[in-house]
Amino acid sequence: MTTGSTPVHRSALERLQRTVYFATGLATALFAALLSSGPNGFVAQLDQLVVPFGAFTVLVGNAVPASLAILAWVLPIRALRILVTGSAAGFVASQLLWVPMMTADTLADGAAPWLQGFGAIYATLLAVAWGKPIVWVFPIVQGPMVATVEYLSAGGNLEQSLLDGMGALVTNLILMGAGAGAVNAAARQDQEAEHARAVAAHEAALRTAEREQARINALVHDDIMSVLLAAVRTPDSPAVAEQAQQALASVATIRERRTRASAYAPGEVVAVLRTTANEVGEDIVVTSDVTTLEHVPAQVVAALAEATREALRNSMIHAGGPDVRRELAVTITEGEVHVTVRDDGRGFNPRTVPPRRLGLAVSIHGRMNALSGGGARVVSSPGAGANVELWWRAEDVQ
């Protein structure tokens, strides 16, 4: 059986967040490269600011957002949220401190602070990081903040400052709205996926309960009803006590199978079926062909063992005397188990079996058909023996 690393499952919201962080990081790097030069670029304005403060503006305005192009796929989503929030707070602090940290009364050539064009980046990042109404405070305050800082640092052009402030407000609101809408859509997708998983799990539980009930019903027919009928017909027969012990053992087996491991190794599957055959008759020939190491679910093994037992019991009762040869063949390949019970006895016509005889209908067909991926087929004719095929295929399980 081959094993591999378990893939990391990420919600739709997390995938969206990481994708936006990555894209924003690339956009920031490109934006900074294009606007680094010229009077409105950070390179020309660094020597017009107090040195530590100038370095801080580059850190929160360029370096941290650009680093998200890499960190988006490295850091946990919680760490990314903290990084985005902290750097956004630093960005706002840089805007507020811009004028006090200037080394001259106005910027050279009447330029606007280079930070003004990077607020939209944080509007997008905050919307994706939090997706809560509180983040709308950021784009709303950007309008008046951009206008005020530009008016005080660029030479007092009120009209231009107001236009740039309005442009920043509109741009930030649009990007904030797009980010919030994407976050809400991803969150709804996760909710719908979780609901679908819950419904599927509930339906699977119902199917499992139905299959378990079918196995219990078959057990009632196979063992308990047999004991009761025998007790009525021959109440003093020692065989009745022996049959009762077998019925109790079958009940204990079901209880044990419910509490043991959820899967059997192929060798264990063969051992269970061999033991089942030996319980019915010591002269049953058992052969096996195993070509996989893949485990088989416990409920599959239980159903196969119980159906096999009923098929062998029917053969012992109806096929004929001690000269009848009975065989049990077990084939286990990857994702499939195939069991064949055959004898060379007197045979019968399956179509003529009365409906009140529940051995074939419930204990074999019903039991295997109730198992997801399971099935059964009975082939026989008078004088030609009987062949009962049982199978389970993993690819059939939904």
ChimeraX attribute file (.defattr): number of C-alpha atoms within 10 A of each C-alpha:
attribute: neighborCount
match mode: 1-to-1
recipient: residues
	/A:1	7
	/A:2	5
	/A:3	5
	/A:4	5
	/A:5	5
	/A:6	6
	/A:7	6
	/A:8	6
	/A:9	8
	/A:10	9
	/A:11	15
	/A:12	17
	/A:13	20
	/A:14	19
	/A:15	16
	/A:16	19
	/A:17	25
	/A:18	23
	/A:19	16
	/A:20	21
	/A:21	27
	/A:22	21
	/A:23	15
	/A:24	22
	/A:25	25
	/A:26	18
	/A:27	16
	/A:28	23
	/A:29	18
	/A:30	14
	/A:31	15
	/A:32	21
	/A:33	12
	/A:34	11
	/A:35	15
	/A:36	16
	/A:37	13
	/A:38	12
	/A:39	18
	/A:40	21
	/A:41	19
	/A:42	23
	/A:43	16
	/A:44	16
	/A:45	21
	/A:46	19
	/A:47	13
	/A:48	18
	/A:49	19
	/A:50	14
	/A:51	13
	/A:52	10
	/A:53	16
	/A:54	20
	/A:55	14
	/A:56	15
	/A:57	22
	/A:58	19
	/A:59	16
	/A:60	23
	/A:61	28
	/A:62	23
	/A:63	17
	/A:64	19
	/A:65	27
	/A:66	24
	/A:67	17
	/A:68	26
	/A:69	22
	/A:70	13
	/A:71	19
	/A:72	22
	/A:73	15
	/A:74	12
	/A:75	14
	/A:76	12
	/A:77	17
	/A:78	10
	/A:79	13
	/A:80	21
	/A:81	18
	/A:82	12
	/A:83	17
	/A:84	23
	/A:85	17
	/A:86	12
	/A:87	19
	/A:88	23
	/A:89	14
	/A:90	17
	/A:91	23
	/A:92	20
	/A:93	13
	/A:94	20
	/A:95	20
	/A:96	15
	/A:97	13
	/A:98	21
	/A:99	21
	/A:100	12
	/A:101	16
	/A:102	20
	/A:103	14
	/A:104	13
	/A:105	13
	/A:106	19
	/A:107	23
	/A:108	16
	/A:109	10
	/A:110	15
	/A:111	18
	/A:112	27
	/A:113	21
	/A:114	22
	/A:115	21
	/A:116	20
	/A:117	19
	/A:118	19
	/A:119	23
	/A:120	22
	/A:121	21
	/A:122	25
	/A:123	25
	/A:124	23
	/A:125	26
	/A:126	24
	/A:127	25
	/A:128	28
	/A:129	26
	/A:130	17
	/A:131	20
	/A:132	13
	/A:133	9
	/A:134	10
	/A:135	17
	/A:136	18
	/A:137	11
	/A:138	22
	/A:139	26
	/A:140	15
	/A:141	15
	/A:142	26
	/A:143	24
	/A:144	18
	/A:145	19
	/A:146	27
	/A:147	25
	/A:148	19
	/A:149	21
	/A:150	30
	/A:151	21
	/A:152	18
	/A:153	22
	/A:154	21
	/A:155	17
	/A:156	15
	/A:157	14
	/A:158	15
	/A:159	11
	/A:160	15
	/A:161	23
	/A:162	18
	/A:163	14
	/A:164	21
	/A:165	24
	/A:166	17
	/A:167	17
	/A:168	26
	/A:169	23
	/A:170	17
	/A:171	20
	/A:172	26
	/A:173	22
	/A:174	16
	/A:175	19
	/A:176	26
	/A:177	18
	/A:178	14
	/A:179	24
	/A:180	24
	/A:181	15
	/A:182	19
	/A:183	23
	/A:184	15
	/A:185	15
	/A:186	19
	/A:187	18
	/A:188	14
	/A:189	15
	/A:190	16
	/A:191	14
	/A:192	12
	/A:193	14
	/A:194	12
	/A:195	12
	/A:196	12
	/A:197	12
	/A:198	12
	/A:199	12
	/A:200	13
	/A:201	12
	/A:202	12
	/A:203	12
	/A:204	14
	/A:205	12
	/A:206	12
	/A:207	15
	/A:208	16
	/A:209	12
	/A:210	14
	/A:211	21
	/A:212	20
	/A:213	14
	/A:214	21
	/A:215	26
	/A:216	16
	/A:217	16
	/A:218	25
	/A:219	22
	/A:220	17
	/A:221	18
	/A:222	22
	/A:223	20
	/A:224	20
	/A:225	14
	/A:226	16
	/A:227	22
	/A:228	14
	/A:229	12
	/A:230	18
	/A:231	18
	/A:232	11
	/A:233	11
	/A:234	11
	/A:235	13
	/A:236	11
	/A:237	11
	/A:238	10
	/A:239	14
	/A:240	20
	/A:241	15
	/A:242	12
	/A:243	18
	/A:244	18
	/A:245	14
	/A:246	16
	/A:247	20
	/A:248	13
	/A:249	13
	/A:250	18
	/A:251	17
	/A:252	12
	/A:253	12
	/A:254	16
	/A:255	11
	/A:256	11
	/A:257	15
	/A:258	14
	/A:259	8
	/A:260	10
	/A:261	10
	/A:262	13
	/A:263	16
	/A:264	19
	/A:265	15
	/A:266	23
	/A:267	14
	/A:268	14
	/A:269	24
	/A:270	24
	/A:271	13
	/A:272	17
	/A:273	24
	/A:274	20
	/A:275	16
	/A:276	18
	/A:277	25
	/A:278	15
	/A:279	14
	/A:280	17
	/A:281	14
	/A:282	9
	/A:283	13
	/A:284	20
	/A:285	15
	/A:286	18
	/A:287	13
	/A:288	17
	/A:289	13
	/A:290	14
	/A:291	11
	/A:292	15
	/A:293	14
	/A:294	17
	/A:295	18
	/A:296	22
	/A:297	15
	/A:298	18
	/A:299	20
	/A:300	23
	/A:301	22
	/A:302	20
	/A:303	26
	/A:304	29
	/A:305	22
	/A:306	22
	/A:307	30
	/A:308	25
	/A:309	23
	/A:310	23
	/A:311	26
	/A:312	25
	/A:313	18
	/A:314	13
	/A:315	26
	/A:316	18
	/A:317	9
	/A:318	13
	/A:319	23
	/A:320	16
	/A:321	11
	/A:322	9
	/A:323	9
	/A:324	16
	/A:325	17
	/A:326	23
	/A:327	18
	/A:328	20
	/A:329	18
	/A:330	21
	/A:331	17
	/A:332	24
	/A:333	15
	/A:334	16
	/A:335	14
	/A:336	18
	/A:337	22
	/A:338	20
	/A:339	23
	/A:340	21
	/A:341	24
	/A:342	23
	/A:343	23
	/A:344	19
	/A:345	23
	/A:346	18
	/A:347	20
	/A:348	18
	/A:349	13
	/A:350	14
	/A:351	9
	/A:352	7
	/A:353	13
	/A:354	10
	/A:355	10
	/A:356	7
	/A:357	10
	/A:358	16
	/A:359	20
	/A:360	22
	/A:361	15
	/A:362	21
	/A:363	26
	/A:364	29
	/A:365	19
	/A:366	21
	/A:367	27
	/A:368	26
	/A:369	19
	/A:370	21
	/A:371	23
	/A:372	20
	/A:373	17
	/A:374	23
	/A:375	20
	/A:376	21
	/A:377	14
	/A:378	18
	/A:379	15
	/A:380	20
	/A:381	14
	/A:382	12
	/A:383	13
	/A:384	14
	/A:385	21
	/A:386	25
	/A:387	20
	/A:388	22
	/A:389	20
	/A:390	25
	/A:391	22
	/A:392	26
	/A:393	17
	/A:394	16
	/A:395	10
	/A:396	11
	/A:397	10
	/A:398	8
